[in-house]
């Protein structure tokens, strides 16, 4: 993400709340908040290796459960 600098200088006869209001408006107009919020929940794709490992793990668990059902140590659905 590109770095954006927003600077607001206080005028001699200006109070703090109006400076803050001007700064907030500049931030809003620049679109920084919108960019950050859109990238907030951006999830990377899992690697192929990780997907394969989880699939193998699932298959192993299913085999184990099936084995326990056949032995009568686990209730059937």
PDB file of N, CA, C and O in Angstrom, chain B, residues numbered from 101:
ATOM      1  N   UNK B 101       0.851  -1.178   0.000  1.00  0.00           N
ATOM      2  CA  UNK B 101       0.000   0.000   0.000  1.00  0.00           C
ATOM      3  C   UNK B 101       0.894   1.237   0.000  1.00  0.00           C
ATOM      4  O   UNK B 101       1.874   1.304   0.741  1.00  0.00           O
ATOM      5  N   UNK B 102       0.553   2.196  -0.823  1.00  0.00           N
ATOM      6  CA  UNK B 102       1.337   3.420  -0.939  1.00  0.00           C
ATOM      7  C   UNK B 102       1.169   4.266   0.315  1.00  0.00           C
ATOM      8  O   UNK B 102       0.104   4.306   0.932  1.00  0.00           O
ATOM      9  N   UNK B 103       2.242   4.932   0.664  1.00  0.00           N
ATOM     10  CA  UNK B 103       2.224   5.779   1.849  1.00  0.00           C
ATOM     11  C   UNK B 103       1.669   7.146   1.477  1.00  0.00           C
ATOM     12  O   UNK B 103       2.142   7.778   0.532  1.00  0.00           O
ATOM     13  N   UNK B 104       0.667   7.599   2.220  1.00  0.00           N
ATOM     14  CA  UNK B 104       0.059   8.897   1.968  1.00  0.00           C
ATOM     15  C   UNK B 104       0.256   9.768   3.197  1.00  0.00           C
ATOM     16  O   UNK B 104      -0.032   9.353   4.319  1.00  0.00           O
ATOM     17  N   UNK B 105       0.745  10.971   2.975  1.00  0.00           N
ATOM     18  CA  UNK B 105       0.969  11.897   4.085  1.00  0.00           C
ATOM     19  C   UNK B 105      -0.079  12.996   4.007  1.00  0.00           C
ATOM     20  O   UNK B 105      -0.219  13.683   2.996  1.00  0.00           O
ATOM     21  N   UNK B 106      -0.810  13.141   5.106  1.00  0.00           N
ATOM     22  CA  UNK B 106      -1.801  14.209   5.181  1.00  0.00           C
ATOM     23  C   UNK B 106      -1.379  15.115   6.326  1.00  0.00           C
ATOM     24  O   UNK B 106      -1.225  14.676   7.465  1.00  0.00           O
ATOM     25  N   UNK B 107      -1.198  16.371   6.003  1.00  0.00           N
ATOM     26  CA  UNK B 107      -0.716  17.323   7.006  1.00  0.00           C
ATOM     27  C   UNK B 107      -1.700  18.481   7.104  1.00  0.00           C
ATOM     28  O   UNK B 107      -2.161  19.011   6.093  1.00  0.00           O
ATOM     29  N   UNK B 108      -2.013  18.863   8.341  1.00  0.00           N
ATOM     30  CA  UNK B 108      -2.901  19.997   8.581  1.00  0.00           C
ATOM     31  C   UNK B 108      -2.203  20.895   9.604  1.00  0.00           C
ATOM     32  O   UNK B 108      -1.835  20.446  10.689  1.00  0.00           O
ATOM     33  N   UNK B 109      -2.029  22.152   9.249  1.00  0.00           N
ATOM     34  CA  UNK B 109      -1.401  23.101  10.171  1.00  0.00           C
ATOM     35  C   UNK B 109      -2.472  23.963  10.832  1.00  0.00           C
ATOM     36  O   UNK B 109      -3.456  24.355  10.204  1.00  0.00           O
ATOM     37  N   UNK B 110      -2.257  24.245  12.102  1.00  0.00           N
ATOM     38  CA  UNK B 110      -3.223  25.043  12.864  1.00  0.00           C
ATOM     39  C   UNK B 110      -3.014  26.529  12.546  1.00  0.00           C
ATOM     40  O   UNK B 110      -1.900  27.047  12.615  1.00  0.00           O
ATOM     41  N   UNK B 111      -4.113  27.193  12.199  1.00  0.00           N
ATOM     42  CA  UNK B 111      -4.056  28.638  11.966  1.00  0.00           C
ATOM     43  C   UNK B 111      -4.026  29.349  13.321  1.00  0.00           C
ATOM     44  O   UNK B 111      -4.512  28.802  14.311  1.00  0.00           O
ATOM     45  N   UNK B 112      -3.464  30.553  13.378  1.00  0.00           N
ATOM     46  CA  UNK B 112      -3.305  31.256  14.670  1.00  0.00           C
ATOM     47  C   UNK B 112      -4.622  31.458  15.441  1.00  0.00           C
ATOM     48  O   UNK B 112      -4.628  31.350  16.667  1.00  0.00           O
ATOM     49  N   UNK B 113      -5.712  31.742  14.765  1.00  0.00           N
ATOM     50  CA  UNK B 113      -6.961  32.013  15.489  1.00  0.00           C
ATOM     51  C   UNK B 113      -7.955  30.847  15.359  1.00  0.00           C
ATOM     52  O   UNK B 113      -9.168  31.057  15.331  1.00  0.00           O
ATOM     53  N   UNK B 114      -7.426  29.624  15.281  1.00  0.00           N
ATOM     54  CA  UNK B 114      -8.280  28.449  15.095  1.00  0.00           C
ATOM     55  C   UNK B 114      -8.221  27.556  16.336  1.00  0.00           C
ATOM     56  O   UNK B 114      -7.152  27.350  16.911  1.00  0.00           O
ATOM     57  N   UNK B 115      -9.375  27.029  16.741  1.00  0.00           N
ATOM     58  CA  UNK B 115      -9.357  26.159  17.921  1.00  0.00           C
ATOM     59  C   UNK B 115      -9.068  24.706  17.499  1.00  0.00           C
ATOM     60  O   UNK B 115      -9.108  24.368  16.316  1.00  0.00           O
ATOM     61  N   UNK B 116      -8.777  23.858  18.500  1.00  0.00           N
ATOM     62  CA  UNK B 116      -8.354  22.479  18.240  1.00  0.00           C
ATOM     63  C   UNK B 116      -9.431  21.648  17.553  1.00  0.00           C
ATOM     64  O   UNK B 116      -9.122  20.830  16.687  1.00  0.00           O
ATOM     65  N   UNK B 117     -10.668  21.846  17.921  1.00  0.00           N
ATOM     66  CA  UNK B 117     -11.734  21.026  17.336  1.00  0.00           C
ATOM     67  C   UNK B 117     -11.890  21.283  15.839  1.00  0.00           C
ATOM     68  O   UNK B 117     -12.169  20.356  15.079  1.00  0.00           O
ATOM     69  N   UNK B 118     -11.712  22.529  15.410  1.00  0.00           N
ATOM     70  CA  UNK B 118     -11.827  22.808  13.977  1.00  0.00           C
ATOM     71  C   UNK B 118     -10.635  22.230  13.209  1.00  0.00           C
ATOM     72  O   UNK B 118     -10.788  21.805  12.063  1.00  0.00           O
ATOM     73  N   UNK B 119      -9.459  22.210  13.822  1.00  0.00           N
ATOM     74  CA  UNK B 119      -8.288  21.594  13.190  1.00  0.00           C
ATOM     75  C   UNK B 119      -8.537  20.094  13.023  1.00  0.00           C
ATOM     76  O   UNK B 119      -8.255  19.515  11.974  1.00  0.00           O
ATOM     77  N   UNK B 120      -9.068  19.486  14.074  1.00  0.00           N
ATOM     78  CA  UNK B 120      -9.372  18.055  14.032  1.00  0.00           C
ATOM     79  C   UNK B 120     -10.431  17.761  12.965  1.00  0.00           C
ATOM     80  O   UNK B 120     -10.335  16.768  12.244  1.00  0.00           O
ATOM     81  N   UNK B 121     -11.421  18.617  12.871  1.00  0.00           N
ATOM     82  CA  UNK B 121     -12.474  18.457  11.876  1.00  0.00           C
ATOM     83  C   UNK B 121     -11.891  18.544  10.460  1.00  0.00           C
ATOM     84  O   UNK B 121     -12.250  17.749   9.592  1.00  0.00           O
ATOM     85  N   UNK B 122     -10.989  19.511  10.227  1.00  0.00           N
ATOM     86  CA  UNK B 122     -10.345  19.652   8.917  1.00  0.00           C
ATOM     87  C   UNK B 122      -9.510  18.414   8.572  1.00  0.00           C
ATOM     88  O   UNK B 122      -9.526  17.920   7.444  1.00  0.00           O
ATOM     89  N   UNK B 123      -8.783  17.933   9.582  1.00  0.00           N
ATOM     90  CA  UNK B 123      -7.946  16.745   9.389  1.00  0.00           C
ATOM     91  C   UNK B 123      -8.823  15.532   9.039  1.00  0.00           C
ATOM     92  O   UNK B 123      -8.510  14.773   8.122  1.00  0.00           O
ATOM     93  N   UNK B 124      -9.908  15.366   9.773  1.00  0.00           N
ATOM     94  CA  UNK B 124     -10.820  14.242   9.527  1.00  0.00           C
ATOM     95  C   UNK B 124     -11.384  14.301   8.117  1.00  0.00           C
ATOM     96  O   UNK B 124     -11.488  13.280   7.437  1.00  0.00           O
ATOM     97  N   UNK B 125     -11.744  15.490   7.685  1.00  0.00           N
ATOM     98  CA  UNK B 125     -12.293  15.669   6.343  1.00  0.00           C
ATOM     99  C   UNK B 125     -11.260  15.292   5.284  1.00  0.00           C
ATOM    100  O   UNK B 125     -11.585  14.627   4.300  1.00  0.00           O
ATOM    101  N   UNK B 126     -10.008  15.724   5.490  1.00  0.00           N
ATOM    102  CA  UNK B 126      -8.941  15.404   4.532  1.00  0.00           C
ATOM    103  C   UNK B 126      -8.712  13.890   4.446  1.00  0.00           C
ATOM    104  O   UNK B 126      -8.525  13.335   3.363  1.00  0.00           O
ATOM    105  N   UNK B 127      -8.732  13.252   5.598  1.00  0.00           N
ATOM    106  CA  UNK B 127      -8.561  11.790   5.645  1.00  0.00           C
ATOM    107  C   UNK B 127      -9.691  11.132   4.861  1.00  0.00           C
ATOM    108  O   UNK B 127      -9.456  10.237   4.049  1.00  0.00           O
ATOM    109  N   UNK B 128     -10.916  11.583   5.111  1.00  0.00           N
ATOM    110  CA  UNK B 128     -12.093  11.027   4.446  1.00  0.00           C
ATOM    111  C   UNK B 128     -11.988  11.208   2.924  1.00  0.00           C
ATOM    112  O   UNK B 128     -12.271  10.281   2.164  1.00  0.00           O
ATOM    113  N   UNK B 129     -11.589  12.383   2.496  1.00  0.00           N
ATOM    114  CA  UNK B 129     -11.485  12.680   1.065  1.00  0.00           C
ATOM    115  C   UNK B 129     -10.374  11.882   0.390  1.00  0.00           C
ATOM    116  O   UNK B 129     -10.485  11.536  -0.787  1.00  0.00           O
ATOM    117  N   UNK B 130      -9.307  11.589   1.126  1.00  0.00           N
ATOM    118  CA  UNK B 130      -8.178  10.876   0.528  1.00  0.00           C
ATOM    119  C   UNK B 130      -8.504   9.413   0.248  1.00  0.00           C
ATOM    120  O   UNK B 130      -7.874   8.800  -0.614  1.00  0.00           O
ATOM    121  N   UNK B 131      -9.476   8.842   0.959  1.00  0.00           N
ATOM    122  CA  UNK B 131      -9.873   7.453   0.722  1.00  0.00           C
ATOM    123  C   UNK B 131      -9.013   6.445   1.445  1.00  0.00           C
ATOM    124  O   UNK B 131      -9.097   5.250   1.161  1.00  0.00           O
ATOM    125  N   UNK B 132      -8.184   6.896   2.375  1.00  0.00           N
ATOM    126  CA  UNK B 132      -7.300   5.988   3.121  1.00  0.00           C
ATOM    127  C   UNK B 132      -8.115   4.977   3.915  1.00  0.00           C
ATOM    128  O   UNK B 132      -7.824   3.782   3.893  1.00  0.00           O
ATOM    129  N   UNK B 133      -9.124   5.454   4.609  1.00  0.00           N
ATOM    130  CA  UNK B 133      -9.925   4.582   5.467  1.00  0.00           C
ATOM    131  C   UNK B 133     -10.616   3.511   4.629  1.00  0.00           C
ATOM    132  O   UNK B 133     -10.666   2.349   5.030  1.00  0.00           O
ATOM    133  N   UNK B 134     -11.140   3.886   3.489  1.00  0.00           N
ATOM    134  CA  UNK B 134     -11.817   2.930   2.609  1.00  0.00           C
ATOM    135  C   UNK B 134     -10.846   1.842   2.149  1.00  0.00           C
ATOM    136  O   UNK B 134     -11.202   0.663   2.120  1.00  0.00           O
ATOM    137  N   UNK B 135      -9.612   2.238   1.787  1.00  0.00           N
ATOM    138  CA  UNK B 135      -8.604   1.271   1.340  1.00  0.00           C
ATOM    139  C   UNK B 135      -8.254   0.292   2.465  1.00  0.00           C
ATOM    140  O   UNK B 135      -8.168  -0.917   2.247  1.00  0.00           O
ATOM    141  N   UNK B 136      -8.057   0.829   3.659  1.00  0.00           N
ATOM    142  CA  UNK B 136      -7.674  -0.012   4.796  1.00  0.00           C
ATOM    143  C   UNK B 136      -8.795  -0.989   5.140  1.00  0.00           C
ATOM    144  O   UNK B 136      -8.544  -2.167   5.397  1.00  0.00           O
ATOM    145  N   UNK B 137     -10.028  -0.496   5.144  1.00  0.00           N
ATOM    146  CA  UNK B 137     -11.156  -1.370   5.470  1.00  0.00           C
ATOM    147  C   UNK B 137     -11.351  -2.449   4.423  1.00  0.00           C
ATOM    148  O   UNK B 137     -11.727  -3.571   4.762  1.00  0.00           O
ATOM    149  N   UNK B 138     -11.106  -2.137   3.160  1.00  0.00           N
ATOM    150  CA  UNK B 138     -11.280  -3.144   2.115  1.00  0.00           C
ATOM    151  C   UNK B 138     -10.203  -4.220   2.213  1.00  0.00           C
ATOM    152  O   UNK B 138     -10.458  -5.378   1.882  1.00  0.00           O
ATOM    153  N   UNK B 139      -9.005  -3.853   2.661  1.00  0.00           N
ATOM    154  CA  UNK B 139      -7.905  -4.813   2.762  1.00  0.00           C
ATOM    155  C   UNK B 139      -7.909  -5.543   4.102  1.00  0.00           C
ATOM    156  O   UNK B 139      -7.112  -6.457   4.317  1.00  0.00           O
ATOM    157  N   UNK B 140      -8.792  -5.148   4.989  1.00  0.00           N
ATOM    158  CA  UNK B 140      -8.803  -5.682   6.350  1.00  0.00           C
ATOM    159  C   UNK B 140      -9.013  -7.185   6.400  1.00  0.00           C
ATOM    160  O   UNK B 140      -8.312  -7.881   7.135  1.00  0.00           O
ATOM    161  N   UNK B 141      -9.973  -7.703   5.626  1.00  0.00           N
ATOM    162  CA  UNK B 141     -10.297  -9.116   5.680  1.00  0.00           C
ATOM    163  C   UNK B 141      -9.790  -9.871   4.456  1.00  0.00           C
ATOM    164  O   UNK B 141     -10.307 -10.937   4.120  1.00  0.00           O
ATOM    165  N   UNK B 142      -8.796  -9.328   3.805  1.00  0.00           N
ATOM    166  CA  UNK B 142      -8.219  -9.983   2.643  1.00  0.00           C
ATOM    167  C   UNK B 142      -7.429 -11.201   3.110  1.00  0.00           C
ATOM    168  O   UNK B 142      -6.409 -11.060   3.784  1.00  0.00           O
ATOM    169  N   UNK B 143      -7.895 -12.389   2.755  1.00  0.00           N
ATOM    170  CA  UNK B 143      -7.265 -13.626   3.210  1.00  0.00           C
ATOM    171  C   UNK B 143      -6.504 -14.245   2.053  1.00  0.00           C
ATOM    172  O   UNK B 143      -7.026 -14.390   0.947  1.00  0.00           O
ATOM    173  N   UNK B 144      -5.273 -14.605   2.327  1.00  0.00           N
ATOM    174  CA  UNK B 144      -4.461 -15.252   1.301  1.00  0.00           C
ATOM    175  C   UNK B 144      -4.948 -16.667   1.054  1.00  0.00           C
ATOM    176  O   UNK B 144      -5.498 -17.305   1.951  1.00  0.00           O
ATOM    177  N   UNK B 145      -4.747 -17.161  -0.165  1.00  0.00           N
ATOM    178  CA  UNK B 145      -5.115 -18.533  -0.477  1.00  0.00           C
ATOM    179  C   UNK B 145      -4.142 -19.478   0.223  1.00  0.00           C
ATOM    180  O   UNK B 145      -2.963 -19.161   0.379  1.00  0.00           O
ATOM    181  N   UNK B 146      -4.646 -20.645   0.646  1.00  0.00           N
ATOM    182  CA  UNK B 146      -3.777 -21.630   1.281  1.00  0.00           C
ATOM    183  C   UNK B 146      -2.897 -22.272   0.216  1.00  0.00           C
ATOM    184  O   UNK B 146      -3.285 -22.387  -0.947  1.00  0.00           O
ATOM    185  N   UNK B 147      -1.714 -22.685   0.632  1.00  0.00           N
ATOM    186  CA  UNK B 147      -0.809 -23.331  -0.315  1.00  0.00           C
ATOM    187  C   UNK B 147      -1.340 -24.718  -0.660  1.00  0.00           C
ATOM    188  O   UNK B 147      -2.113 -25.303   0.099  1.00  0.00           O
ATOM    189  N   UNK B 148      -0.918 -25.236  -1.805  1.00  0.00           N
ATOM    190  CA  UNK B 148      -1.376 -26.553  -2.244  1.00  0.00           C
ATOM    191  C   UNK B 148      -0.948 -27.625  -1.249  1.00  0.00           C
ATOM    192  O   UNK B 148      -1.694 -28.568  -0.984  1.00  0.00           O
ATOM    193  N   UNK B 149       0.250 -27.478  -0.704  1.00  0.00           N
ATOM    194  CA  UNK B 149       0.754 -28.460   0.252  1.00  0.00           C
ATOM    195  C   UNK B 149      -0.124 -28.502   1.502  1.00  0.00           C
ATOM    196  O   UNK B 149      -0.438 -29.578   2.011  1.00  0.00           O
ATOM    197  N   UNK B 150      -0.509 -27.348   1.983  1.00  0.00           N
ATOM    198  CA  UNK B 150      -1.346 -27.277   3.179  1.00  0.00           C
ATOM    199  C   UNK B 150      -2.722 -27.895   2.921  1.00  0.00           C
ATOM    200  O   UNK B 150      -3.269 -28.579   3.786  1.00  0.00           O
ATOM    201  N   UNK B 151      -3.279 -27.654   1.734  1.00  0.00           N
ATOM    202  CA  UNK B 151      -4.578 -28.224   1.375  1.00  0.00           C
ATOM    203  C   UNK B 151      -4.477 -29.742   1.324  1.00  0.00           C
ATOM    204  O   UNK B 151      -5.361 -30.441   1.820  1.00  0.00           O
ATOM    205  N   UNK B 152      -3.397 -30.261   0.722  1.00  0.00           N
ATOM    206  CA  UNK B 152      -3.212 -31.705   0.618  1.00  0.00           C
ATOM    207  C   UNK B 152      -3.054 -32.336   1.999  1.00  0.00           C
ATOM    208  O   UNK B 152      -3.625 -33.391   2.277  1.00  0.00           O
ATOM    209  N   UNK B 153      -2.270 -31.680   2.867  1.00  0.00           N
ATOM    210  CA  UNK B 153      -2.057 -32.214   4.215  1.00  0.00           C
ATOM    211  C   UNK B 153      -3.361 -32.297   4.988  1.00  0.00           C
ATOM    212  O   UNK B 153      -3.630 -33.294   5.660  1.00  0.00           O
ATOM    213  N   UNK B 154      -4.180 -31.238   4.892  1.00  0.00           N
ATOM    214  CA  UNK B 154      -5.448 -31.246   5.625  1.00  0.00           C
ATOM    215  C   UNK B 154      -6.394 -32.306   5.070  1.00  0.00           C
ATOM    216  O   UNK B 154      -7.150 -32.921   5.822  1.00  0.00           O
ATOM    217  N   UNK B 155      -6.352 -32.520   3.749  1.00  0.00           N
ATOM    218  CA  UNK B 155      -7.193 -33.550   3.138  1.00  0.00           C
ATOM    219  C   UNK B 155      -6.767 -34.938   3.621  1.00  0.00           C
ATOM    220  O   UNK B 155      -7.610 -35.777   3.939  1.00  0.00           O
ATOM    221  N   UNK B 156      -5.468 -35.172   3.674  1.00  0.00           N
ATOM    222  CA  UNK B 156      -4.964 -36.459   4.164  1.00  0.00           C
ATOM    223  C   UNK B 156      -5.337 -36.679   5.628  1.00  0.00           C
ATOM    224  O   UNK B 156      -5.680 -37.791   6.030  1.00  0.00           O
ATOM    225  N   UNK B 157      -5.266 -35.617   6.414  1.00  0.00           N
ATOM    226  CA  UNK B 157      -5.631 -35.701   7.825  1.00  0.00           C
ATOM    227  C   UNK B 157      -7.110 -36.078   7.972  1.00  0.00           C
ATOM    228  O   UNK B 157      -7.464 -36.939   8.777  1.00  0.00           O
ATOM    229  N   UNK B 158      -7.966 -35.418   7.183  1.00  0.00           N
ATOM    230  CA  UNK B 158      -9.403 -35.724   7.203  1.00  0.00           C
ATOM    231  C   UNK B 158      -9.667 -37.166   6.840  1.00  0.00           C
ATOM    232  O   UNK B 158     -10.455 -37.853   7.491  1.00  0.00           O
ATOM    233  N   UNK B 159      -8.992 -37.624   5.782  1.00  0.00           N
ATOM    234  CA  UNK B 159      -9.175 -39.009   5.335  1.00  0.00           C
ATOM    235  C   UNK B 159      -8.747 -39.992   6.422  1.00  0.00           C
ATOM    236  O   UNK B 159      -9.399 -41.011   6.649  1.00  0.00           O
ATOM    237  N   UNK B 160      -7.652 -39.670   7.079  1.00  0.00           N
ATOM    238  CA  UNK B 160      -7.172 -40.520   8.167  1.00  0.00           C
ATOM    239  C   UNK B 160      -8.162 -40.587   9.323  1.00  0.00           C
ATOM    240  O   UNK B 160      -8.418 -41.658   9.873  1.00  0.00           O
ATOM    241  N   UNK B 161      -8.717 -39.432   9.688  1.00  0.00           N
ATOM    242  CA  UNK B 161      -9.712 -39.398  10.773  1.00  0.00           C
ATOM    243  C   UNK B 161     -10.952 -40.199  10.402  1.00  0.00           C
ATOM    244  O   UNK B 161     -11.498 -40.922  11.236  1.00  0.00           O
ATOM    245  N   UNK B 162     -11.400 -40.074   9.149  1.00  0.00           N
ATOM    246  CA  UNK B 162     -12.583 -40.824   8.698  1.00  0.00           C
ATOM    247  C   UNK B 162     -12.342 -42.326   8.779  1.00  0.00           C
ATOM    248  O   UNK B 162     -13.211 -43.079   9.219  1.00  0.00           O
ATOM    249  N   UNK B 163     -11.139 -42.762   8.347  1.00  0.00           N
ATOM    250  CA  UNK B 163     -10.790 -44.186   8.415  1.00  0.00           C
ATOM    251  C   UNK B 163     -10.825 -44.678   9.861  1.00  0.00           C
ATOM    252  O   UNK B 163     -11.348 -45.753  10.155  1.00  0.00           O
ATOM    253  N   UNK B 164     -10.259 -43.871  10.754  1.00  0.00           N
ATOM    254  CA  UNK B 164     -10.196 -44.240  12.175  1.00  0.00           C
ATOM    255  C   UNK B 164     -11.604 -44.364  12.758  1.00  0.00           C
ATOM    256  O   UNK B 164     -11.895 -45.306  13.495  1.00  0.00           O
ATOM    257  N   UNK B 165     -12.466 -43.420  12.428  1.00  0.00           N
ATOM    258  CA  UNK B 165     -13.852 -43.442  12.935  1.00  0.00           C
ATOM    259  C   UNK B 165     -14.580 -44.661  12.389  1.00  0.00           C
ATOM    260  O   UNK B 165     -15.309 -45.330  13.122  1.00  0.00           O
ATOM    261  N   UNK B 166     -14.390 -44.952  11.109  1.00  0.00           N
ATOM    262  CA  UNK B 166     -15.040 -46.116  10.498  1.00  0.00           C
ATOM    263  C   UNK B 166     -14.574 -47.404  11.168  1.00  0.00           C
ATOM    264  O   UNK B 166     -15.371 -48.310  11.413  1.00  0.00           O
ATOM    265  N   UNK B 167     -13.287 -47.478  11.461  1.00  0.00           N
ATOM    266  CA  UNK B 167     -12.702 -48.650  12.131  1.00  0.00           C
ATOM    267  C   UNK B 167     -13.320 -48.831  13.519  1.00  0.00           C
ATOM    268  O   UNK B 167     -13.672 -49.945  13.907  1.00  0.00           O
ATOM    269  N   UNK B 168     -13.449 -47.730  14.262  1.00  0.00           N
ATOM    270  CA  UNK B 168     -14.045 -47.789  15.601  1.00  0.00           C
ATOM    271  C   UNK B 168     -15.517 -48.193  15.537  1.00  0.00           C
ATOM    272  O   UNK B 168     -15.999 -48.909  16.415  1.00  0.00           O
ATOM    273  N   UNK B 169     -16.231 -47.744  14.515  1.00  0.00           N
ATOM    274  CA  UNK B 169     -17.645 -48.128  14.346  1.00  0.00           C
ATOM    275  C   UNK B 169     -17.769 -49.621  14.091  1.00  0.00           C
ATOM    276  O   UNK B 169     -18.650 -50.285  14.639  1.00  0.00           O
ATOM    277  N   UNK B 170     -16.872 -50.148  13.246  1.00  0.00           N
ATOM    278  CA  UNK B 170     -16.917 -51.581  12.934  1.00  0.00           C
ATOM    279  C   UNK B 170     -16.623 -52.423  14.170  1.00  0.00           C
ATOM    280  O   UNK B 170     -17.159 -53.519  14.331  1.00  0.00           O
ATOM    281  N   UNK B 171     -15.755 -51.891  15.049  1.00  0.00           N
ATOM    282  CA  UNK B 171     -15.434 -52.610  16.282  1.00  0.00           C
ATOM    283  C   UNK B 171     -16.508 -52.433  17.345  1.00  0.00           C
ATOM    284  O   UNK B 171     -16.486 -53.112  18.372  1.00  0.00           O
ATOM    285  N   UNK B 172     -17.439 -51.534  17.106  1.00  0.00           N
ATOM    286  CA  UNK B 172     -18.529 -51.285  18.057  1.00  0.00           C
ATOM    287  C   UNK B 172     -18.127 -50.365  19.200  1.00  0.00           C
ATOM    288  O   UNK B 172     -18.829 -50.307  20.210  1.00  0.00           O
ATOM    289  N   UNK B 173     -17.030 -49.654  19.070  1.00  0.00           N
ATOM    290  CA  UNK B 173     -16.569 -48.743  20.122  1.00  0.00           C
ATOM    291  C   UNK B 173     -17.106 -47.331  19.940  1.00  0.00           C
ATOM    292  O   UNK B 173     -16.928 -46.470  20.802  1.00  0.00           O
ATOM    293  N   UNK B 174     -17.772 -47.101  18.796  1.00  0.00           N
ATOM    294  CA  UNK B 174     -18.348 -45.775  18.538  1.00  0.00           C
ATOM    295  C   UNK B 174     -19.747 -45.960  17.989  1.00  0.00           C
ATOM    296  O   UNK B 174     -19.981 -46.815  17.135  1.00  0.00           O
ATOM    297  N   UNK B 175     -20.679 -45.152  18.483  1.00  0.00           N
ATOM    298  CA  UNK B 175     -22.071 -45.259  18.030  1.00  0.00           C
ATOM    299  C   UNK B 175     -22.195 -44.797  16.588  1.00  0.00           C
ATOM    300  O   UNK B 175     -21.494 -43.879  16.161  1.00  0.00           O
ATOM    301  N   UNK B 176     -23.082 -45.431  15.841  1.00  0.00           N
ATOM    302  CA  UNK B 176     -23.332 -45.009  14.471  1.00  0.00           C
ATOM    303  C   UNK B 176     -24.254 -43.803  14.470  1.00  0.00           C
ATOM    304  O   UNK B 176     -24.947 -43.527  15.450  1.00  0.00           O
ATOM    305  N   UNK B 177     -24.248 -43.108  13.377  1.00  0.00           N
ATOM    306  CA  UNK B 177     -25.053 -41.887  13.259  1.00  0.00           C
ATOM    307  C   UNK B 177     -26.470 -42.192  13.358  1.00  0.00           C
ATOM    308  O   UNK B 177     -27.303 -41.289  13.281  1.00  0.00           O
TER     309      UNK B 177
END
